[in-house]
Amino acid sequence: MNVHAVQYSPVWQDRAANRQRIQTLLHAAPPTPGSLLVLPEMALTGFNLHPSQTLPDWQTDLEFFQHLAREHRCAVIAGGVRPTASPSPTPAENVAWVILPDGEVKATYVKQRPFSLGEEHRVHVAGTASIVVEYGGFRLAPQICYDLRFPE
């Protein structure tokens, strides 16, 4: 399987500019169908601890990633923010969506280790489980940023 790490400097809180940049990069170097596209944490907003700015368009963000998967016939792992799934005083979750080439959201991983030094835990509830998704004969286990420092 080909893995494409779609790396760019996101424009903070400018979804349109970031969508355009992602599209430009993928059209300049089109991925082979069946590949895996990996985008950064909070790919369309940049790292942002203000749910009032990240939550209003979370569904549109997810739909954009689903469109990318269908357009390029690739699986996509992309980071975003969504409302907290269960009742909590913390309003949001920092997530990585795993999307299949047909646009199906196969799984949603919730960041388990919010960046406490930056007080991320005040706005993003921590996930409680790792996930593993099978795709293209491989097992994928998404993690988000600070999670990598806690391999246990």
Buried (B, 14 or more C-beta within 10 A) or exposed (E): EEBBEBEEEBBEBBBEEBBEBBBEBBEEEEBEEBBBBBBBBBBBBBBBBEBEEBBEBBEEBBEBBBBBBBBBBBBBBBBBBBEBEEEEEBBBBBBBBBBBBEBEBBBBBBBBBBBEEEEBBEBBBBBEEEBEBEBBEEEBEBBBBBBEEEEE
